[in-house]
Amino acid sequence: MVAVGYNDGSIVERTSLSTVEPELLVPQIADYLRSTQNSLGPIEALGVGAFGPMVVDRNAINYGSLLQTNKPGWSDFDLASALRSAIGLSPNIVTDVAAAGIAEATLGALSGTELGIYLTVGTGIGGAIICQGKPLPALLHLEIGHIALQRQSADAAPSTCRFHPNCAEGLAAGPAIMARFGQSLSHFPPGSAEHGLIADYLGQLCAKLVLTLSPQRIVLGGGVGKTPGLIAAAHGEMLHHLGGYTPEAVASDQFICAPNLGQDTGIVGSLCLAEPGRPAPAFVIRGA
Ligand SMILES: [Zn+2]
């Protein structure tokens, strides 16, 4: 998705481009942006939400570069330099999850929070810690999904993470659910054992984040996150794992909530990364 708009998150024009190899995609992005300048005027800033793994340390010499990835052609690609050469602007790059978190902090479910967490549970588990509207400075992008959990004793399903036997992503993301149950979680009713298992794992993850960071709210998005009843069940399990060590705000049934901005979170967050008040292109590169 590529869009031109303002850093308040408002979109003026948008288009959708397939995530092909970067040598093909970057010129397509530049061509689209040039085509909009005739009607919209010059573009002055560039915000990007991209898949990882990626270097997000702004002081690193390889800031904005991808690391090893299984997406063809993207391993070690210097996205920041390629965009600077093609478009003539230095991009502000964060992960797609962080862009979604920024959008929710600006216009959605995390607005009004000093510190909030955006979690996405889908084909993997990703997360962003948003402090005063911005992702916390970091070396690499966060790997919240790879935090180890306490596996339920009756759960013998193999982890779907190739790195870890008991991490959140390997136990509770979409592929783990499909491998364990043969179908998505939405095929099972709220209150079922299947819901209970996944809610327990997500509740453990949220409890660890509460104890470490004390966020004012956690947004739980992604395809698995949309399962009816799962957010409430995960909240209940989180409180169980906190064992009574729970401020009133954390006990609120709104403490874990769904995203407000739907499909637009990534692109809105990318626009918010641009300089104040100026037209800015923004785009999100997904791994699809
Ligand atoms: Zn893992």
Residues whose N, C-alpha, C, O or C-beta is under 5 A from the ligand:
A	BS01	ZN	G145 H146 C161 F163 H164 C167 G170
